[in-house]
Amino acid sequence: MFGRRRKKEAGPEGASDEFETERSDESTGASDESADGARDRVKLPPAPRPDGPWDVSELHAPGEGRVDLGGMFVPGVPGMELRVEVAGESIVAATVVLKDSAIQLQAFAAPKREGIWDEVREEIAGGITKQGGIIDETEGSLGWELRAQVPVQLPDGKSGMQVVRFVGVDGPRWFLRGVISGQGAVQPRAAGLLEQIFRDTVVVRGDGPMAPRDPITLKLPDDAQMVPDVQQDQQDEQGSRFAGGIDKLQRGPEITEVR
C-alpha cells in the first residue's frame, strides 16, 4: 500500500504567509490517530533548483540547443524523436524518445507560494493502486519520485504490467512532470540522458492568469519536420490528470531526428 511521507515540522519562523497547514482528514472529521495514520500536511514553497529544470527568466538564451514548443523549450539531442501529445484541440505534452526509452514532459500552472508535487504524487499513486497497480515512492537523482507497475493490455490481448517512473519538480508558478518509460524505467541507471533532458527543460509559464494545475499549452516548432501521426485509442480510465500517457492524452505529430 502506498503511504505518503508527510512533513511534521511547521514552517520557518516569520514565514507564516508562505505556509499553509491543512488537515488531510478535515472533510471526514477523523482524528489524527485515524486508521490510515493521516497527519497534518504542510505545503512548502518550491525548493531551489540549482541544476534545473529552468524558468525562462533564469536563462539568457533559453532557445539555444533546445526545441521551441512555446510553453517549453525541450533540449535536442542527436537521433531523438520528439512527439507531441494532444488533449482536445490543444498540445499539452511532449515525449522525447531515445532508442528503447522515453520521457514525457508536461508543465502545469501552480500556486505562487506552494509546491504541488507532494500532492500530485499522492493522486497518481491513488489512481494507479485503484487500477490494481503497484507503487513505490523513492528518492532518486531528481528528488522524490514514484516507480510504478501499471496494468496494461498487451498486444496479444492478455493483461500485463508496464513499468514507469513519475518524476516532478516545482518551479515559480509552475510544475513540471516527467513520465519515464521503457528501459529508462526498468533500469533507472539507463535513464541518465533522459534525466538530463528533464533537468535542461525550460518552462515558459507566461504572465497571464491561469488556474492552478491547468496544463501549459504548447505549439509546434516553426521548422518541424513532421511524419504522419499515429492516433492511439483513448482509454476511458479514471485516474489522475497527471498520470501522463496512461491517461487522457492522444499522440499527435512527430518530429524526427532532432539534432
N, C-alpha and C positions, 0 to 999 in steps of 0.2 A: 504494500500500500504506500502511496506517495504521502510523505509528511513534509510540509513546508517548514524550513528553518526560519524562525522569526527573530527579529532583533528584540531584546528585552530592555535595552537601555533607552532612557529618554534622550531627546536631542540635546546638543550642546547648550550650555547656559547662555542666555542672551539671544538665542536664535529661535525663539518660540514661534515667530511668524513664518518660519520656513519648515516647520514640522507639524504634522497633523496626526494625532493618535486616534484610532477608532477601534471600537470593539468588533472583532470579526464575527462575534455571535450576537450582535446587538439586535438583529432582526428577529431572533428567536427568543431573546430574553434569557438565554442559558448563562450559567456562571462560568468563570474562568476555569473551573475544575470539571467542565463537562467531559463526556466520554471521549471526544475527539481531541482533547487537550488544547483547545483553541486558547490563544492568549492575545494580549494587546499587540496590535500591528503598528509599527512606526514607519511613516512614509518619509524616506530620506531624499534629499536633493540628489541630482546626478553626481556621480563620483568623477574625479578628474580623469581625463583621457590622454595621458602623455604620449601614447602610441596610436591614437585614433580609436574608432572612426572620427572623422573630422566634420566640423561645421564649416559651411562655405566661408564664413567670416574669418576663419582661422588660417587660411592659406592664401598666399599671394597669387598663385596661378593654379586654381583647382582643376582646370581642364587639361593641364599638362600630363600626358601619359594616361589620360582617362577618357572614357566614352561619356559624352554629354547626353544624359537622359532627362534633362530638365530638373526633376526633383532630386536626382542623384547624379554624381559623377562616379562611374564604376571603372576601376583600374583595368587596363587592357594588357593582356599577356599573350605571347605568341601561341598560335594554334587553338585559342579558346573559341567556343561558341557562346554567343550571348542571346538568350531567348527572353522575350518579354511576355508577361502574363497579364491577362485582361480580366476585369470584373465589370460586366455590363458593357458600357462604351468606353471605359477608362482603362489605361495601362497603369497598373498598380504595383508591379513587381518585376524584377529581372533575375534571370537564372544564368549563372556562369557555369559552363560545362567544360571540364578538362579531363580528357581521356575517360576513365571509368568513375569519376567523381563529379559532384556538382554542388553549388551553393546557391540557394535562392535568397535574394535580398529584397526586403520590403521596409519602407520607412513610414512612420506614423507620427501624427501630431501628438504632443504630450503636454501636460501641465507645466507651467513655467518653473515651479519650485519643487516638483515632485518627480522622482523616477517611477516608472511603472513596470520595470522588468520583473520585480518580485511577484507582483500580482499576475502578470501575463504568464509567468511560468506555472503558477498555480492553476490558472484557467486551462492552459494547454494540457497539463498533467491530468486534470479532472476530466477533460473531454476524451483523452486517449484511454484512460482507465475505464471509462464507461463503455467504450467500444471493445473492451477486452484486451487492450494493450498493456504493456509493461513500461514503467517509468523509473529511471534512476537519476536523481539530482546529484550532480558532482561539480567540483570546481576544476575547471580546465584552464588552458592558456588564455582564453578570452573571458575568464571570470566564471560565475555560476552558469551552468548550462543543464539542459535536460538531454539525456540519452534514452531514446525510446525505441521500443519494438511495437510497430503499428500494424494492426490486422489489415491485410490487403488480399485481393483476389488475384491469383496467379494466372498467367496466360492459358494454362490448361484447365482453368475453371475451379481449381482447388483453392483452399484457403491457406494463406501463409503469413509470414511476418516480414515487414520491411524495417530495417534499422535506420534511424535518422537521428541527427543531433540538432537541437534547437539552441542557438546562441543569441545573445541580445546585449545591447549597450544603450544606456540612457544618455541623451545629449541635451543641449539647451533648447527646450520646447519641442524636442523630437525624440523618437525611439527607433532604433534600427534593429531589426530582427533578421537572423540568418538561419536557413534550414540546410544542413549539410547532409547529403545522401551519397549512396554508392560506397566505394572503398574508403572514402574520407570519413564516413560514419562508422563503418565496420572496424576499420583500423585507424583510430584518430591520429596516429603518428604519420599517416599518409596524407593528412589534410593540411600540411604546413602552408602550401601555396594558397589554398582556399582561405585559410585563416588570415593570411597576409592580405588577400584581396578584401576581406571583410574590414580589416583594420584601415586599409588605404581608401575605403569608400568615403566620399564626401556627400553630406546630406544638405539639400537646399530647402529649408523649411518655408522660406518666404515670410513676409511681414503681415500678410492678410490674416483675418480671423479664421480659425479652424477649431472645430470641436475636438477635445482630447480623444485620441485613438482613431481619428479619421485617417485613412491612408493618404499619403502624399503622392499625388498623381505624377506620372512620368510621361515622356514623349519619346518618339523615335528620333535617333540622331539624323542630321541632315544628309550625311553621306553614307547611310546604311546600305549595305548590300544584302538584299533580302532573298530568302529562299521560301518556297511555298510553305504556308503554315500548316500545321497538323492539329486538327481540332480534337481535343480529348473529350470524352464523355464526362459530363458533370456528375459528381457524386452527390447524392442528397443526404449527406451526413450531418448530424447535429454535433458541432464541435466549436472550439474557439475560433474566432475570426482571425486569430494569429497563428493558426495551425498550418499555414503555408500551403504547399501543393497538395496536402491531404484533403483540402477543404473545398472552397468555392471558386477557386481560380481556374481559368482555362488558358491553355497555351496559345500564344499568338505567333507573330512572325519571328524569324530567327535571323540573327546577324552572325555571319561565319567568318572565321579566320581573322579575328581582331589582332592587330599587331602594334 
